Amino acid sequence: MKYFVNENCIGCGLCTTTCPNVFTMTDENVARASDSDVSPEDEPAAEEALEGCPVDAIEHA
């Protein structure tokens, strides 16, 4: 499964802390998701980041 960070991102960093293998911060201080499929090992943490996002900026792509 792939993830996508939409325009709602406020750059809080919760997702990068929760799942650093999938989410990173850009130079614009907003999160970005990896372009590749999330590994089975990272899937639980990626879902936790999606569910914990305070502005619902993370979606399944």
SEFIZA-3560 file (N, C-alpha, C; in Angstrom, 3 decimals):
REM SEFIZA-3560
<numar><xx>0.838</xx><yy>-1.168</yy><zz>0.000</zz><atom>N</atom></numar>
<numar><xx>0.000</xx><yy>0.000</yy><zz>0.000</zz><atom>CA</atom></numar>
<numar><xx>0.891</xx><yy>1.242</yy><zz>0.000</zz><atom>C</atom></numar>
<numar><xx>0.405</xx><yy>2.300</yy><zz>-0.630</zz><atom>N</atom></numar>
<numar><xx>1.125</xx><yy>3.571</yy><zz>-0.656</zz><atom>CA</atom></numar>
<numar><xx>0.358</xx><yy>4.603</yy><zz>0.153</zz><atom>C</atom></numar>
<numar><xx>1.085</xx><yy>5.584</yy><zz>0.630</zz><atom>N</atom></numar>
<numar><xx>0.500</xx><yy>6.679</yy><zz>1.390</zz><atom>CA</atom></numar>
<numar><xx>0.797</xx><yy>7.987</yy><zz>0.685</zz><atom>C</atom></numar>
<numar><xx>-0.027</xx><yy>8.990</yy><zz>0.988</zz><atom>N</atom></numar>
<numar><xx>0.084</xx><yy>10.294</yy><zz>0.376</zz><atom>CA</atom></numar>
<numar><xx>-0.195</xx><yy>11.336</yy><zz>1.452</zz><atom>C</atom></numar>
<numar><xx>0.580</xx><yy>12.416</yy><zz>1.452</zz><atom>N</atom></numar>
<numar><xx>0.335</xx><yy>13.523</yy><zz>2.377</zz><atom>CA</atom></numar>
<numar><xx>-0.302</xx><yy>14.646</yy><zz>1.573</zz><atom>C</atom></numar>
<numar><xx>-1.505</xx><yy>15.045</yy><zz>1.966</zz><atom>N</atom></numar>
<numar><xx>-2.223</xx><yy>16.075</yy><zz>1.211</zz><atom>CA</atom></numar>
<numar><xx>-1.888</xx><yy>17.482</yy><zz>1.707</zz><atom>C</atom></numar>
<numar><xx>-2.564</xx><yy>18.470</yy><zz>1.124</zz><atom>N</atom></numar>
<numar><xx>-2.284</xx><yy>19.884</yy><zz>1.392</zz><atom>CA</atom></numar>
<numar><xx>-2.680</xx><yy>20.334</yy><zz>2.800</zz><atom>C</atom></numar>
<numar><xx>-3.338</xx><yy>19.478</yy><zz>3.564</zz><atom>N</atom></numar>
<numar><xx>-3.715</xx><yy>19.828</yy><zz>4.935</zz><atom>CA</atom></numar>
<numar><xx>-2.535</xx><yy>19.813</yy><zz>5.902</zz><atom>C</atom></numar>
<numar><xx>-1.407</xx><yy>19.244</yy><zz>5.481</zz><atom>N</atom></numar>
<numar><xx>-0.263</xx><yy>19.070</yy><zz>6.375</zz><atom>CA</atom></numar>
<numar><xx>0.175</xx><yy>20.407</yy><zz>6.988</zz><atom>C</atom></numar>
<numar><xx>0.366</xx><yy>20.389</yy><zz>8.317</zz><atom>N</atom></numar>
<numar><xx>0.829</xx><yy>21.573</yy><zz>9.040</zz><atom>CA</atom></numar>
<numar><xx>2.278</xx><yy>21.417</yy><zz>9.507</zz><atom>C</atom></numar>
<numar><xx>2.908</xx><yy>20.313</yy><zz>9.142</zz><atom>N</atom></numar>
<numar><xx>4.312</xx><yy>20.107</yy><zz>9.472</zz><atom>CA</atom></numar>
<numar><xx>4.591</xx><yy>19.816</yy><zz>10.934</zz><atom>C</atom></numar>
<numar><xx>3.657</xx><yy>19.172</yy><zz>11.615</zz><atom>N</atom></numar>
<numar><xx>3.840</xx><yy>18.895</yy><zz>13.046</zz><atom>CA</atom></numar>
<numar><xx>4.919</xx><yy>17.848</yy><zz>13.307</zz><atom>C</atom></numar>
<numar><xx>5.172</xx><yy>16.980</yy><zz>12.329</zz><atom>N</atom></numar>
<numar><xx>6.214</xx><yy>15.967</yy><zz>12.467</zz><atom>CA</atom></numar>
<numar><xx>5.788</xx><yy>14.676</yy><zz>13.131</zz><atom>C</atom></numar>
<numar><xx>4.518</xx><yy>14.565</yy><zz>13.505</zz><atom>N</atom></numar>
<numar><xx>4.058</xx><yy>13.347</yy><zz>14.167</zz><atom>CA</atom></numar>
<numar><xx>4.307</xx><yy>12.114</yy><zz>13.302</zz><atom>C</atom></numar>
<numar><xx>4.001</xx><yy>12.205</yy><zz>12.018</zz><atom>N</atom></numar>
<numar><xx>4.161</xx><yy>11.039</yy><zz>11.142</zz><atom>CA</atom></numar>
<numar><xx>5.625</xx><yy>10.645</yy><zz>10.977</zz><atom>C</atom></numar>
<numar><xx>6.519</xx><yy>11.627</yy><zz>10.912</zz><atom>N</atom></numar>
<numar><xx>7.938</xx><yy>11.310</yy><zz>10.744</zz><atom>CA</atom></numar>
<numar><xx>8.519</xx><yy>10.676</yy><zz>11.999</zz><atom>C</atom></numar>
<numar><xx>7.961</xx><yy>11.020</yy><zz>13.139</zz><atom>N</atom></numar>
<numar><xx>8.384</xx><yy>10.403</yy><zz>14.394</zz><atom>CA</atom></numar>
<numar><xx>7.817</xx><yy>9.002</yy><zz>14.524</zz><atom>C</atom></numar>
<numar><xx>6.563</xx><yy>8.839</yy><zz>14.110</zz><atom>N</atom></numar>
<numar><xx>5.877</xx><yy>7.552</yy><zz>14.224</zz><atom>CA</atom></numar>
<numar><xx>6.387</xx><yy>6.533</yy><zz>13.220</zz><atom>C</atom></numar>
<numar><xx>6.643</xx><yy>6.982</yy><zz>11.997</zz><atom>N</atom></numar>
<numar><xx>7.047</xx><yy>6.057</yy><zz>10.930</zz><atom>CA</atom></numar>
<numar><xx>8.093</xx><yy>6.711</yy><zz>10.013</zz><atom>C</atom></numar>
<numar><xx>9.324</xx><yy>6.859</yy><zz>10.488</zz><atom>N</atom></numar>
<numar><xx>10.356</xx><yy>7.537</yy><zz>9.703</zz><atom>CA</atom></numar>
<numar><xx>10.776</xx><yy>6.804</yy><zz>8.430</zz><atom>C</atom></numar>
<numar><xx>10.445</xx><yy>5.512</yy><zz>8.319</zz><atom>N</atom></numar>
<numar><xx>10.777</xx><yy>4.790</yy><zz>7.095</zz><atom>CA</atom></numar>
<numar><xx>9.845</xx><yy>5.145</yy><zz>5.943</zz><atom>C</atom></numar>
<numar><xx>8.710</xx><yy>5.766</yy><zz>6.240</zz><atom>N</atom></numar>
<numar><xx>7.731</xx><yy>6.120</yy><zz>5.216</zz><atom>CA</atom></numar>
<numar><xx>7.609</xx><yy>7.640</yy><zz>5.048</zz><atom>C</atom></numar>
<numar><xx>7.657</xx><yy>8.379</yy><zz>6.156</zz><atom>N</atom></numar>
<numar><xx>7.413</xx><yy>9.816</yy><zz>6.105</zz><atom>CA</atom></numar>
<numar><xx>8.670</xx><yy>10.619</yy><zz>6.426</zz><atom>C</atom></numar>
<numar><xx>8.893</xx><yy>11.677</yy><zz>5.656</zz><atom>N</atom></numar>
<numar><xx>10.003</xx><yy>12.597</yy><zz>5.875</zz><atom>CA</atom></numar>
<numar><xx>9.480</xx><yy>14.020</yy><zz>5.780</zz><atom>C</atom></numar>
<numar><xx>10.280</xx><yy>14.959</yy><zz>6.256</zz><atom>N</atom></numar>
<numar><xx>9.924</xx><yy>16.371</yy><zz>6.135</zz><atom>CA</atom></numar>
<numar><xx>10.640</xx><yy>16.963</yy><zz>4.928</zz><atom>C</atom></numar>
<numar><xx>9.952</xx><yy>17.838</yy><zz>4.221</zz><atom>N</atom></numar>
<numar><xx>10.532</xx><yy>18.506</yy><zz>3.054</zz><atom>CA</atom></numar>
<numar><xx>11.206</xx><yy>19.808</yy><zz>3.481</zz><atom>C</atom></numar>
<numar><xx>11.867</xx><yy>20.464</yy><zz>2.544</zz><atom>N</atom></numar>
<numar><xx>12.474</xx><yy>21.767</yy><zz>2.811</zz><atom>CA</atom></numar>
<numar><xx>11.419</xx><yy>22.822</yy><zz>3.122</zz><atom>C</atom></numar>
<numar><xx>10.177</xx><yy>22.559</yy><zz>2.720</zz><atom>N</atom></numar>
<numar><xx>9.066</xx><yy>23.477</yy><zz>2.987</zz><atom>CA</atom></numar>
<numar><xx>8.417</xx><yy>23.207</yy><zz>4.346</zz><atom>C</atom></numar>
<numar><xx>9.024</xx><yy>22.310</yy><zz>5.125</zz><atom>N</atom></numar>
<numar><xx>8.536</xx><yy>21.940</yy><zz>6.461</zz><atom>CA</atom></numar>
<numar><xx>7.141</xx><yy>21.333</yy><zz>6.461</zz><atom>C</atom></numar>
<numar><xx>6.866</xx><yy>20.520</yy><zz>5.470</zz><atom>N</atom></numar>
<numar><xx>5.668</xx><yy>19.694</yy><zz>5.452</zz><atom>CA</atom></numar>
<numar><xx>6.120</xx><yy>18.253</yy><zz>5.224</zz><atom>C</atom></numar>
<numar><xx>5.258</xx><yy>17.326</yy><zz>5.590</zz><atom>N</atom></numar>
<numar><xx>5.610</xx><yy>15.917</yy><zz>5.455</zz><atom>CA</atom></numar>
<numar><xx>5.431</xx><yy>15.442</yy><zz>4.022</zz><atom>C</atom></numar>
<numar><xx>6.158</xx><yy>14.389</yy><zz>3.707</zz><atom>N</atom></numar>
<numar><xx>6.075</xx><yy>13.741</yy><zz>2.403</zz><atom>CA</atom></numar>
<numar><xx>6.151</xx><yy>12.249</yy><zz>2.659</zz><atom>C</atom></numar>
<numar><xx>5.357</xx><yy>11.497</yy><zz>1.911</zz><atom>N</atom></numar>
<numar><xx>5.386</xx><yy>10.035</yy><zz>2.025</zz><atom>CA</atom></numar>
<numar><xx>6.269</xx><yy>9.447</yy><zz>0.939</zz><atom>C</atom></numar>
<numar><xx>6.843</xx><yy>8.322</yy><zz>1.218</zz><atom>N</atom></numar>
<numar><xx>7.657</xx><yy>7.603</yy><zz>0.246</zz><atom>CA</atom></numar>
<numar><xx>6.836</xx><yy>7.272</yy><zz>-0.993</zz><atom>C</atom></numar>
<numar><xx>7.478</xx><yy>7.299</yy><zz>-2.154</zz><atom>N</atom></numar>
<numar><xx>6.803</xx><yy>6.977</yy><zz>-3.410</zz><atom>CA</atom></numar>
<numar><xx>6.589</xx><yy>5.478</yy><zz>-3.594</zz><atom>C</atom></numar>
<numar><xx>7.289</xx><yy>4.680</yy><zz>-2.824</zz><atom>N</atom></numar>
<numar><xx>7.182</xx><yy>3.233</yy><zz>-2.998</zz><atom>CA</atom></numar>
<numar><xx>6.148</xx><yy>2.637</yy><zz>-2.045</zz><atom>C</atom></numar>
<numar><xx>5.784</xx><yy>1.403</yy><zz>-2.327</zz><atom>N</atom></numar>
<numar><xx>4.853</xx><yy>0.693</yy><zz>-1.449</zz><atom>CA</atom></numar>
<numar><xx>5.472</xx><yy>0.531</yy><zz>-0.066</zz><atom>C</atom></numar>
<numar><xx>4.639</xx><yy>0.615</yy><zz>0.933</zz><atom>N</atom></numar>
<numar><xx>5.088</xx><yy>0.445</yy><zz>2.315</zz><atom>CA</atom></numar>
<numar><xx>5.292</xx><yy>-1.042</yy><zz>2.577</zz><atom>C</atom></numar>
<numar><xx>6.411</xx><yy>-1.358</yy><zz>3.191</zz><atom>N</atom></numar>
<numar><xx>6.697</xx><yy>-2.767</yy><zz>3.494</zz><atom>CA</atom></numar>
<numar><xx>5.741</xx><yy>-3.275</yy><zz>4.564</zz><atom>C</atom></numar>
<numar><xx>5.515</xx><yy>-4.570</yy><zz>4.593</zz><atom>N</atom></numar>
<numar><xx>4.649</xx><yy>-5.142</yy><zz>5.624</zz><atom>CA</atom></numar>
<numar><xx>5.129</xx><yy>-4.810</yy><zz>7.039</zz><atom>C</atom></numar>
<numar><xx>6.433</xx><yy>-4.692</yy><zz>7.219</zz><atom>N</atom></numar>
<numar><xx>6.975</xx><yy>-4.372</yy><zz>8.535</zz><atom>CA</atom></numar>
<numar><xx>6.632</xx><yy>-2.949</yy><zz>8.963</zz><atom>C</atom></numar>
<numar><xx>6.541</xx><yy>-2.023</yy><zz>7.993</zz><atom>N</atom></numar>
<numar><xx>6.261</xx><yy>-0.618</yy><zz>8.303</zz><atom>CA</atom></numar>
<numar><xx>4.771</xx><yy>-0.278</yy><zz>8.277</zz><atom>C</atom></numar>
<numar><xx>3.958</xx><yy>-1.186</yy><zz>7.797</zz><atom>N</atom></numar>
<numar><xx>2.523</xx><yy>-0.914</yy><zz>7.657</zz><atom>CA</atom></numar>
<numar><xx>1.843</xx><yy>-0.520</yy><zz>8.976</zz><atom>C</atom></numar>
<numar><xx>2.080</xx><yy>-1.223</yy><zz>10.092</zz><atom>N</atom></numar>
<numar><xx>1.419</xx><yy>-0.814</yy><zz>11.339</zz><atom>CA</atom></numar>
<numar><xx>1.779</xx><yy>0.614</yy><zz>11.766</zz><atom>C</atom></numar>
<numar><xx>3.030</xx><yy>0.987</yy><zz>11.647</zz><atom>N</atom></numar>
<numar><xx>3.451</xx><yy>2.336</yy><zz>12.035</zz><atom>CA</atom></numar>
<numar><xx>2.893</xx><yy>3.380</yy><zz>11.074</zz><atom>C</atom></numar>
<numar><xx>2.817</xx><yy>3.058</yy><zz>9.791</zz><atom>N</atom></numar>
<numar><xx>2.244</xx><yy>3.986</yy><zz>8.820</zz><atom>CA</atom></numar>
<numar><xx>0.763</xx><yy>4.209</yy><zz>9.102</zz><atom>C</atom></numar>
<numar><xx>0.053</xx><yy>3.161</yy><zz>9.446</zz><atom>N</atom></numar>
<numar><xx>-1.368</xx><yy>3.289</yy><zz>9.797</zz><atom>CA</atom></numar>
<numar><xx>-1.537</xx><yy>4.099</yy><zz>11.080</zz><atom>C</atom></numar>
<numar><xx>-0.636</xx><yy>3.899</yy><zz>12.033</zz><atom>N</atom></numar>
<numar><xx>-0.683</xx><yy>4.684</yy><zz>13.274</zz><atom>CA</atom></numar>
<numar><xx>-0.483</xx><yy>6.168</yy><zz>12.959</zz><atom>C</atom></numar>
<numar><xx>0.434</xx><yy>6.480</yy><zz>12.045</zz><atom>N</atom></numar>
<numar><xx>0.657</xx><yy>7.869</yy><zz>11.643</zz><atom>CA</atom></numar>
<numar><xx>-0.591</xx><yy>8.437</yy><zz>10.974</zz><atom>C</atom></numar>
<numar><xx>-1.215</xx><yy>7.670</yy><zz>10.097</zz><atom>N</atom></numar>
<numar><xx>-2.441</xx><yy>8.111</yy><zz>9.427</zz><atom>CA</atom></numar>
<numar><xx>-3.526</xx><yy>8.405</yy><zz>10.453</zz><atom>C</atom></numar>
<numar><xx>-3.727</xx><yy>7.502</yy><zz>11.374</zz><atom>N</atom></numar>
<numar><xx>-4.783</xx><yy>7.665</yy><zz>12.375</zz><atom>CA</atom></numar>
<numar><xx>-4.482</xx><yy>8.786</yy><zz>13.366</zz><atom>C</atom></numar>
<numar><xx>-3.200</xx><yy>9.046</yy><zz>13.613</zz><atom>N</atom></numar>
<numar><xx>-2.824</xx><yy>10.061</yy><zz>14.583</zz><atom>CA</atom></numar>
<numar><xx>-2.672</xx><yy>11.463</yy><zz>14.028</zz><atom>C</atom></numar>
<numar><xx>-2.693</xx><yy>11.600</yy><zz>12.724</zz><atom>N</atom></numar>
<numar><xx>-2.497</xx><yy>12.920</yy><zz>12.124</zz><atom>CA</atom></numar>
<numar><xx>-3.594</xx><yy>13.884</yy><zz>12.602</zz><atom>C</atom></numar>
<numar><xx>-3.204</xx><yy>15.007</yy><zz>13.200</zz><atom>N</atom></numar>
<numar><xx>-4.199</xx><yy>15.912</yy><zz>13.772</zz><atom>CA</atom></numar>
<numar><xx>-5.045</xx><yy>16.671</yy><zz>12.750</zz><atom>C</atom></numar>
<numar><xx>-4.608</xx><yy>16.678</yy><zz>11.488</zz><atom>N</atom></numar>
<numar><xx>-5.356</xx><yy>17.425</yy><zz>10.459</zz><atom>CA</atom></numar>
<numar><xx>-5.782</xx><yy>16.535</yy><zz>9.292</zz><atom>C</atom></numar>
<numar><xx>-5.735</xx><yy>15.224</yy><zz>9.497</zz><atom>N</atom></numar>
<numar><xx>-6.147</xx><yy>14.257</yy><zz>8.458</zz><atom>CA</atom></numar>
<numar><xx>-5.444</xx><yy>14.507</yy><zz>7.130</zz><atom>C</atom></numar>
<numar><xx>-4.132</xx><yy>14.748</yy><zz>7.202</zz><atom>N</atom></numar>
<numar><xx>-3.361</xx><yy>15.029</yy><zz>5.993</zz><atom>CA</atom></numar>
<numar><xx>-2.828</xx><yy>13.777</yy><zz>5.308</zz><atom>C</atom></numar>
<numar><xx>-2.925</xx><yy>12.617</yy><zz>5.957</zz><atom>N</atom></numar>
<numar><xx>-2.380</xx><yy>11.382</yy><zz>5.394</zz><atom>CA</atom></numar>
<numar><xx>-3.517</xx><yy>10.546</yy><zz>4.841</zz><atom>C</atom></numar>
<numar><xx>-3.311</xx><yy>10.071</yy><zz>3.617</zz><atom>N</atom></numar>
<numar><xx>-4.308</xx><yy>9.256</yy><zz>2.934</zz><atom>CA</atom></numar>
<numar><xx>-3.617</xx><yy>8.035</yy><zz>2.340</zz><atom>C</atom></numar>
<numar><xx>-4.422</xx><yy>7.026</yy><zz>2.037</zz><atom>N</atom></numar>
<numar><xx>-3.920</xx><yy>5.905</yy><zz>1.233</zz><atom>CA</atom></numar>
<numar><xx>-3.934</xx><yy>6.363</yy><zz>-0.224</zz><atom>C</atom></numar>
<numar><xx>-2.854</xx><yy>6.102</yy><zz>-0.902</zz><atom>N</atom></numar>
<numar><xx>-2.780</xx><yy>6.496</yy><zz>-2.316</zz><atom>CA</atom></numar>
<numar><xx>-3.172</xx><yy>5.340</yy><zz>-3.201</zz><atom>C</atom></numar>
//
